[in-house]
Amino acid sequence: MKKLIKFSFVIVFLVILSSCTKLAPKRSEVEQQQVKEQVIKLLEQEYKQPFEIESFKYEYKTNYEYSFFYVKGDTYGTFKFKIKAVDNPIIEMDFEIIDNNELFSKYEQNEPVKGLVGWFKKNQLSQLYCTSLRMYYKNLTDSNQKVKQPNTEIAENFCNNISQSVENSMYKKTYNNLHSIK
């Protein structure tokens, strides 16, 4: 009887563990290329300037979450981009798009690349340019360097025109305070 109880416990435990893993499909080379092309196209449409990919990587792996009672694993892909503005070299965008069906399945279920790009357009696209300018100021502050004109002025004017002012950002204020003392 004890063996039957132990065996039943092990079976129930394995069933619970197997149900805690979610698996998103791995993207083919063609799909990865489509995502790259569409992301660049969206950036160029949104910011009305050319961009180039400096680096791109697609990682497909399982990320585990541990608890006392269970192990949960989610397997999905991550598109990692480093993109630079051709006309303004201070604008470098480092971002990731997580290829998790739960995040973007409501956008396009039959066309997964379209759904992924739709999610990116709605949730990340509008913030990338001005966030990269803020990070530029942070890096200048950390390395104690001076801004590169006229690139910063052009980027700030662009952000002001799309109502994402960098003027009041913590990083620019810190930079200005650091360089006004000297």
Phi, psi and omega in degrees: 000320180297321179296321180295319179294315179297316180297316178299318180298316179297317179298313179298318180298317179294322178296318179297316180296318183292334180278353182267005181252128177250139185234116173267152182291147175279135183277138179285170177300321180296314179296320177299317179296320178298317179298314179302312182297317182288325177295314178299317180299315179296318178299315181293324177290317183292316188254001174050050176198160182281148177228156175225147179276121175275321175207151179214139178213139174245122178244135178236113183206171178257130176251127185255145173238127185251143174219172180296327186258344184206165171237124181246130179235132175243123179252122181202170179260156176229124175269120181248123183242144164229114187234141182238142174285128183294317184277346181220091189294351177282345181271104177236122183253120173249118180207165179234148170239117181275125183270070182246117185307326182296330182286319189237006185298335180287346182280310180204103182282327183276339180235089188299325179293319178296321177295317179297314180291325176297318177297315178301315182299318183283325191252339185234326192306312189291343184260346191297313187297306184288330174296322179292328175292320176298318179293329175300314178296322178298313180296323176296318179296315181296324183261000178057045177253168178265155179291155177261110178266150003271008185300318181293320180296317178299314182293319179296317178299319179299313181296322177297321181293333179257019176061039174231061185305138178262347186306320183264010180288148180303320184291320179290320178299316179297316178300312181297319178296319180296319185270348176278339179288327186286000000 
